[in-house]
Amino acid sequence: MHLAVPLISNQIIRDELVKCEEDLAAGKSLGESIKKIKVLPPIVGHLVAVGEESGAIVSSLHEIAEAFEQEKTTLFLRSTQP
């Protein structure tokens, strides 16, 4: 996370992920930290927590990324239709 957080352009998300980094350094779980981020859908924190618990964090993050990408595409297509 330390390398990725500075690359995030959304200041609100970046600030929240800095807090997650601090939680991780204090020994807390990433899923529980992400659940505190109010600007993210609650399912994100739950999926991360499940990924952590099952040892499949990479696939959980991939699933989240795909869902956000699909949502972005859907919103874009809706905004361009008359």
C-alpha positions, -999 to +999 in steps of 0.1 A: +000+000+000+028+023+008+037+025-029+002+027-043-014+053-020+005+083-034-007+074-069-043+078-060-057+110-074-088+112-053-076+131-021-105+118+001-097+081-008-060+087-005-064+102+030-086+073+041-060+048+028-033+065+047-054+058+078-056+022+067-018+020+064-016+033+100-041+006+111-020-021+093+011-009+110-007-012+143-016-048+135-052-043+125-068-060+095-071-043+061-107-054+058-117-039+091-099-007+082-115-004+048-150-009+063-144+024+081-141+043+048-176+058+044-171+068+007-167+032-003-196+007-006-197-015+025-192-046+003-156-035-004-146-039+032-164-072+035-148-086+003-114-076+015-120-092+049-131-124+033-101-124+011-078-119+041-095-147+060-095-171+031-060-163+019-074-151-014-069-113-010-055-109-045-086-125-061-108-104-038-091-072-049-093-082-085-131-089-081-135-054-065-115-038-093-137-055-120-169-044-103-157-008-101-146-009-138-180-023-148-198+003-128-177+031-144-185+017-179-222+015-171-224+051-158-204+063-188-228+046-212-258+060-194-244+095-195-238+094-232-273+081-242-300+106-251 
